[in-house]
Amino acid sequence: MGAGKLYSKYKMLVTALGLKELDVYRVTRNGRAVDVLRIFDPATGKVALVDLNAPRESFSLDEFLEKLVDSLKKEGIQVSERRISLVKEKLLSQKR
């Protein structure tokens, strides 16, 4: 699988939550690469910085979703539980 397809799956998760991925920055911190995402919430107009503390491809899609939702809550952006459960259902059906 090409890197573009892999990254588009992570972006698809953000979009499925009703959010927009503005940028992904890969920075070096303490000698290792980490990804920082800028996420826009159209409902509130807020932009959140989500620091993954690792490259996003090092996470499974489930782990990425959990990390994303937790970080967004800390930034004051709420994601509905219904959307999260729908996204999880789609993820589980794609894995089979």
N, C-alpha and C positions, 0 to 999 in steps of 0.2 A: 504494500500500500504506500503510495506516495505521501510525502509530508503534507502537501496541500489538502488531501482528503482527510488526513488525520486531524489537522487543525480545523477543518470545516466542521467536523463532528463536535468539537468543543464550542465553536461559534453557534452551531445549531442548537445546542443546549441553552445558551444565553438567549437566543431568539425565542425558543419555545417557552421561556419563562416570561416573555413579554418585554424583554429588555434589549438593549442594543450595545454590542461590543464596539467601542470607538477605536481603541488602540490596544496593542499588546507590546509591552516593552520587555526585552530580555536584558537584564543588567547583571553585572558580576558583583557579588557580595561575599566577602570573606573567601575569595578564590573559587566560588562556584556560581553557576548561572541560576538565576531565578526570574520568573515571569511576574510582571505587574500588569494587570488589566485595568483599563478605564471603561467603566460600564455606565450607560445612560439609562435612567428610568423615565420613559416618556410620561408616565402618569403623574409624577411629582416634579419632573424637570431637574432632578438631582443627578449629579455625576459622582460615582464612587470609585475609589482606587482599591483594587483587590490584589493584595500581595500574596501570591501563592507559596512563597518561600522555596520553590522548586520549579523546574520547567513543567509546563502543563502536560506534556506528553508522558511525564513520569507518573501521572495519576490515571487510574481507570476512570471511565466516564461517571461511575457512581461516586467515586471519591471526589472528583472534580466538582460534581453537583453539590455535594455536602459542603465542601470548602467554600464554594461560591456563595451559597445561601447563608452560611454562617458569617462570612465576611460582609455580605450585603446588610445583614441585620445589624452588625456593629456600626456600619456606616449610615444607618437610619433608613434603609430601603427594605420594605417588607415585601416578601413574595408570598402569594397565597398558597396555602397548603394544598388546595385543589390543583393548582398548576404544577406544584412539585410532584404530587402523586400521579398526575397524568404523564408528566415527563418520565417518571420512574417506570410506569407501565410500558411506555414506548421503548425505553431502554431495554427492559427485560424481554420484550417481544423481539427486538432486533438481535439479541444475543443468541436466540434459539435457532 
